[in-house]
Amino acid sequence: MGKLIYSMITSLDGYVSDRKGQFGWGVPEEEPHQFVNEQSRGIGTYLYGRRMYETMVYWETADTPDQPPYVREYARIWQSTQKIVYSSTLTEVSSERTRIERTFDPDAVRRLKAESDLDLTVDGPNPAAQAIQAGLVDEYQLYIGPAIVGGGHRFFPDNVHTNLTLLDEHRFTNGVLYLRYAANQ
């Protein structure tokens, strides 16, 4: 059975993007990127909202000679992973191993977890909020960037209470802090 992991870069004040939808302050450098590459090897399926998918589809064509090896490596990892995009407006996808679902169905995600030998991630604050509210998230992985952005899309939804157990932490030389928590359900 796979775990459902919510993992994203977030600002110190808890936002995955600022008020304009930008997250340039969170673009990983080589050291944290290599760490993310290693964490991503155990992922079998990415669950995306439309906006996050549109950001991440970059990786479909990022395996080019002009990119550093760690970028090309992540591109290959991303390309080989299954992707589900939750969108009521998207009509087609721009990547292999990708399908569109019109709504986030907690029961379908439970089945995916039960049938998967690999872990799944939910990426993007909207599908993550739905997964958190349905009690589906088994693990939280936060990459906290050294920035305060003052508003935007929050990492955690409002009105949710979950007790967590710290499983791991890592500090990068660029000031990014990785925190990994298990949800106590």
KEPA-211305 format. One record per residue: residue in one letter; y, x, z of N, C-alpha, C in turn. Coordinates in steps of 0.001 Angstrom, whole numbers, plus 524288, in hexadecimal, padded with zeros to 5 digits. Each point is the difference from the previous one (the first is absolute). Layout:
BEGIN
AYXZYXZYXZ...
// end
This chain:
BEGIN
M7FB5D8034F80000804A37FCB180000804D58037380000G803AA7FEC67FCA3804CF802FC7FFB48040F7FE0A803DCK8035F8038F8019B804757FE8F8034E804977FE9F7FC6CL803647FC94801E9804EC7FEFE7FD468043980314802C9I8028F8036C7FD09803EF8038E802188054F7FE997FDB4Y803E57FFA78036D805687FF607FE3B8029380546800B2S80176802737FBA08021A805438001C804AD8005B7FC57M80467801A98022F804B7800B37FCD48039F803F38028DI8038C802017FCDA8044280329801FD8040C7FC4080231T802068013580496803F97FCBF80270804498036B8024AS8049E7FDE68005A80448802D6802797FF397FFDA805EDL802DE80339802BC7FFA48001C805AF801537FAB38025ED803797FD0E7FD6F801637FACD802077FC917FBA77FDC3G7FBAB801607FD727FBFA7FC377FEB0800667FD437FAC5Y80293802657FC1D800957FD917FAE17FD138030E7FBCFV7FD577FD317FC8E7FD3C8028C7FBAE8038F800CA7FB49S8044B7FD247FFE08040B800DB7FC0F8052C7FE2B8024FD80444801EC7FDC48051F7FE788020E801B17FABE7FDB3R804C37FE6D80112801F47FADB7FE418000E7FF657FA13K800558045E7FD327FFFB7FFD97FA477FA838009C7FDC3G7FC018003E803747FAA4800A77FE377FE90805A27FEDBQ80364803A8801727FF1B8058D7FEEE7FD0A802988047EF7FD06804057FEC07FD37802EC8040E7FFD9805D27FEBAG803F6801E27FD428003A805847FE857FFC9803AA804A3W801C07FE33804777FFBC8031A804C87FA57800F9801AFG7FC467FD0A7FDCF7FA938006D801AA7FC6E8029F7FC16V802218022E7FBD07FCB1802797FC0E7FD73804CF80272P7FABE80033800087FD5F80446802C28005E805387FD26E800698040A803217FFD0805507FDFB7FA4B801BA7FFCCE7FF01804C97FE677FAA8801C87FF147FC6D7FF64804C5E801A0801D18048E7FC8B7FFD9804977FE427FA7180161P803A47FC44800C67FE257FAB6801267FD2F7FD747FB60H8017C801797FB3D7FD6B7FDC67FB6A7FA40801997FFE2Q7FEE4804DE801237FA91801C68002D7FCFF7FD2A8044DF802887FEFB804587FD967FD11804477FEB87FA717FE31V803AE7FD857FD4A7FF197FABF7FDE17FB7D800207FC1BN7FFD1804027FCBD7FBAD800817FC4D7FACE7FFE0802E7E7FFA180305804287FB2480041802FE7FEBA7FAB280272Q803E07FD538021C7FF2F7FADF802577FE4D7FC077FBE2S801CC8009C7FB417FF007FC307FBD67FA868005F7FDB4R7FD4F8042E800EA7FAC8800B07FDBD7FC1C7FBD9801DBG800C07FDD7804B07FC6E7FC1580213801847FA6E7FEC2I803D77FF507FC94801D87FABF7FEAD7FD4E7FE2A7FB04G7FDE17FB408002F7FD6C7FDC67FB6D803467FBF97FD33T803A47FD7F802DE8033A7FBDC7FDB1805698000D80270Y803F87FF9D7FCAF805677FF4C801BC801717FA487FF3AL802427FD98803FC8020D7FAB17FF9D805F08006E7FFE3Y802647FE5A7FBAD8059B800A87FF2E802C17FACB7FF4FG804EE7FFD1801A7803967FC0A7FE258021F801D87FAC5R802967FC937FD2F801EF8015A7FAC5803B1804A980014R803DF7FFF48037A803D580442800097FD81805418013FM7FC728000E803C27FD68804EB801537FC9E801D27FB6CY7FD4F7FC627FD7A7FCE2801747FB6A80381802577FBC3E8046C7FD907FF028038E801F77FBF4801FD805738014CT8006A80145804FB8016F8054C801A07FB64803B87FF4CM7FB6E7FE52801B57FB6980368800087FD90800D07FA97V800F87FC8B7FC4F7FDA2800927FAD3801CD805167FD54Y8040C8025B80203801A4805327FE3B7FB51803BE7FFC5W7FC757FF81803CD7FB9F803A1800797FC077FF787FB94E8004C7FBD27FD177FC6E7FF4F7FB95800DB804317FBD2T804B98020D7FFA580139803DE7FBF3802298051B80244A7FF5D800E38050F802558049D802857FC9B804E47FFBFD7FB527FF987FDE97FC908048C7FF9E8014A8030E7FB14T8046F802B88002A801D6803007FB7C800C0805B880186P7FFA1803947FC40800588059B8013480514801AF8029ED804387FD0C7FF46804F9801998024F800707FE92805CEQ7FC317FD3380214800127FE77805817FD338041E80355P8019580087804F07FD32803938037D7FA657FE1F800E0P7FC7E8037B8015F7FA807FE8C800B97FF297FB84803E4Y802EA7FFE4804507FF3F7FBDA803DD801A37FAA97FDE2V803B67FFD17FC75801977FB197FD817FBCB7FE437FC28R7FE178039F7FCDB7FBD37FEB37FC4A7FB1F7FE2E802E3E7FEE180287804687FB727FE7A80315800837FA5C801F5Y804957FE9E80215800B77FAA1801DE7FFA37FC237FB78A802248016D7FB877FFB07FC8B7FB6E7FA507FED57FEADR7FCB7803F4800107FA6F7FF2A7FED17FD627FC978042CI8015F800D1804EC7FDD67FCBD80435801A47FA587FF25W805097FF257FEFF802167FAB47FF517FD7F7FD5D7FB47Q7FF8D802D17FBC17FDCB7FDC67FB347FA507FE41800BAS7FD15802AF8035A7FA727FECC800AE7FF047FB94803EAT804157FE1A802837FF7B7FC0980412801067FA8D7FDD2Q7FD1D7FC2080209800E47FA837FE90805447FE3580236K802967FC797FD228050F7FE05801A6800287FA157FF42I801F47FD45803FA800ED7FA5F7FF9B805C97FF29800F6V802877FD367FC72805997FEED8006B800AF7FA3080120Y802A67FECB8044E801247FA90801658055C7FEA87FDD3S7FFFF7FC8A7FC19804EB7FE977FD827FF827FAAC7FD69S803FA7FCD6800B28002A7FAF47FD4B802F3800767FAD6T80262804947FF0280331800957FB497FDF9804127FC26L7FD20803DD801C67FE0F8041E7FC907FC057FDB37FC2FT80096801347FAFF7FC747FDCE7FC167FBFA803EB7FE0BE8012780509800897FC42803F87FE66800D6804E38033AV7FBFA8034E8001B80041804DA802FE80075804957FC47S801D08046680212800D8804B27FCDB7FC6B80471801A2S7FBBE7FEB9802A67FC758040F801D57FA5D7FE1E7FFA7E7FC85803C57FFA07FA657FEE57FFF87FE477FE4F80578R7FB6C7FD90800457FD8D7FE73804F2803937FC8280347T802F97FCA97FD5E803E97FCC7802A37FF5F7FA537FE68R800737FC85803CD7FFFA7FA6E7FECF804507FD5080322I801A17FB867FE0B804177FCDC802817FD787FB72802E3E801C87FF11804B17FEA97FB46802FB8052B7FD3580103R800157FAFA7FF52804E47FD138008E801BA7FF66805A8T7FC507FFBF803A5801627FF65805867FC9F8039A8034FF8020A8015E804807FD1780323803C97FC647FC4C802F5D7FAF5800C07FF697FC177FCA3802737FD3D8031580450P801317FEF1805007FD93802EE804467FA097FFEC7FFD8D7FDA77FBA17FE8F7FA487FFBE7FFC77FDD3803967FBC1A802A7800447FB977FE4D803827FBD08006F805B6801BEV8041380145802F3800A180560801F97FBC18012E80404R7FEB17FC3D803507FBA5800BD803B67FAF0801407FD0ER7FF0A7FD317FBC87FB52800FE7FCDD80034805787FD87L8048E801717FDF6800988053C7FDC17FEB18043780406K802127FF5D804B47FEEC803C3804307FA288003780122A7FD967FB808007A7FA757FFB0801617FC87802667FBCEE801937FF8F7FB1D7FCCE801DA7FBA0801288059E7FE70S8040D8025380238801B78052D7FE497FD92804618033ED7FE4E804127FD527FE34804BD802A0804988039280149L8045E7FF367FD5B804B480321800D88042F7FCAA8028ED804018028E80219804527FD328026A803937FDB07FBDBL8033F7FC54801B9803EB7FD837FCB580549800F480285T80415800227FCD0805438002B8023A8030E7FB4F7FE11V8037B7FE2F80349803B37FC027FE698054C802BB7FFEBD802977FFCF7FB89804BF8030B7FF31804707FC757FE43G8042980040802D8804837FCB37FF0A800B67FC5C804A3P804D27FF49801B4800E97FCFD804C77FE737FA457FFA7N8003D7FD9B7FB707FEA87FA717FFA97FA267FEFA80074P7FCA9802767FCC47FA667FF1E800D67FE298022180542A8027480437801DD7FE868021C80523801337FC0D80449A8047E7FD627FFAC801517FC07803EE7FBED7FBAE8000EQ7FE4D7FE627FB647FC017FBE97FFBF7FAD7801DE80254A7FE99804DC7FEE17FB238022C802258005A800AB805ECI80479801C1801EA800C5800A0805A67FFB67FAB0802ADQ802BE7FC277FDE08000B7FACC802597FA9C7FD797FFECA7FCAC8016E7FC417FAAE7FDE87FFB87FC28803258034DG801E780420802947FC98803338033E7FC3B803647FCF1L801708017E7FB437FC84802F87FC97800A5805EE8004FV80475801CE801E6801158059D7FFFC7FD19802A080480D7FCC8803D07FE987FCF5802EC803DB802CC804EC801CFE80358802147FC9D80271804FE8012980572800307FD9CY8039680281802D08055B800CA7FE34800E4805DB7FF74Q80203801957FB7A80152805777FF1E805AD8003F7FE5AL80332802228035A8059A800697FF078016E805A57FEE1Y802DE800C47FBC980253805067FECA805CC7FF3F80118I801C3801C080479805607FEFD801AF8037A804607FE0CG8039D7FE8E7FC8280395803CB7FDBB804B1800D780376P8024D8049F7FFDA804848013880342805077FDAD7FDC5A8003F7FAC68000A8049C7FD4E7FDF8800A37FACB802D3I804CD7FE6B800A1801597FAC9801E7802E47FD647FB8BV7FDFE7FB7D7FE26802547FD8B7FB69803067FB0B80151G7FF717FDF6804B9803537FBB9801D67FED97FA967FDEEG7FBCC7FF457FD337FEAD7FACE7FE0A7FCD5800617FB0BG7FDAE7FB9D7FE7C7FCD57FFD67FB4B7FAFB7FD11800F8H7FBCB801CB7FD9D7FAD87FDA4800BC7FD48802B78048ER7FEB17FCF1803F77FDA98022B804BA7FA30801237FF4CF7FE1B803FA802B87FA768015D7FFEE7FCCB7FBAF8028BF801A87FE34804997FD307FBE4802D5802B17FABF7FF57P7FCF87FBCA7FF968025B7FACC7FFC0801D07FE498056BD803667FC1880016801BB7FDB4804F37FBA97FCB580262N800767FF128050A7FCA97FC4B802DF7FA36801497FFC0V7FEB280506800227FA8B8019C800307FF5C803A4804AAH7FBF87FF18803057FECA8036C804667FA80802187FF46T7FF7A8051D7FFEF7FAEC802897FF7B7FFF5804CD80378N7FC208006B803547FF5B804B88031E7FD4E8041B7FCADL801C3804D7800917FE148043D7FCB97FDFA8048480352T7FC53802E37FDCD7FE03804BF80272801128048D7FC5AL802AE803F6801ED80136804997FCDA7FAFD802FA7FECBL7FEEB800E27FAFF7FB59802D27FE42801388058F7FE59D804AA800C67FDBF801498051D7FDDC805DF800667FF4CE801DA804C87FFF9805848010F7FEEC80061805567FD72H803F0800927FCBB800D1805017FD64805D0800917FEDFR801FB80494800FF80584801247FF098005F803D77FB78F803397FEA67FC22800BD803547FB68804EC803428009ET80035804657FD42804718038A800888051F7FDA37FE14N7FFC97FBFE7FCA6804D07FD977FE09802087FBAB80391G7FD8C7FF4C8048B801D57FC18803B67FD387FAC87FFBEV7FC857FF3E7FC357FCEF7FB2D7FFA27FBDB8001A80450L7FF327FB828026C7FC1A7FF6A804147FC0A7FBE87FE44Y7FAFF80163800257FBBD7FC6C7FEAA7FDAE7FDEB80509L7FFA17FAD6800607FD8C7FD75804757FBD27FC4B7FDFDR7FB5E800578024C7FB977FC9F7FE6A7FE227FD06804C9Y800037FAC57FF827FE947FC91804567FB9F7FC457FE57A7FC8B7FEDC803B17FC2A7FBDB7FF48802357FB0380259A7FF377FBA77FD4F801937FAEA802287FBCC7FE3E803D7N8019D7FE77804967FC5B7FE06803F67FF757FA2F7FF47Q7FC097FE717FD067FF5D7FA707FED27FB857FD9E802FF
// end
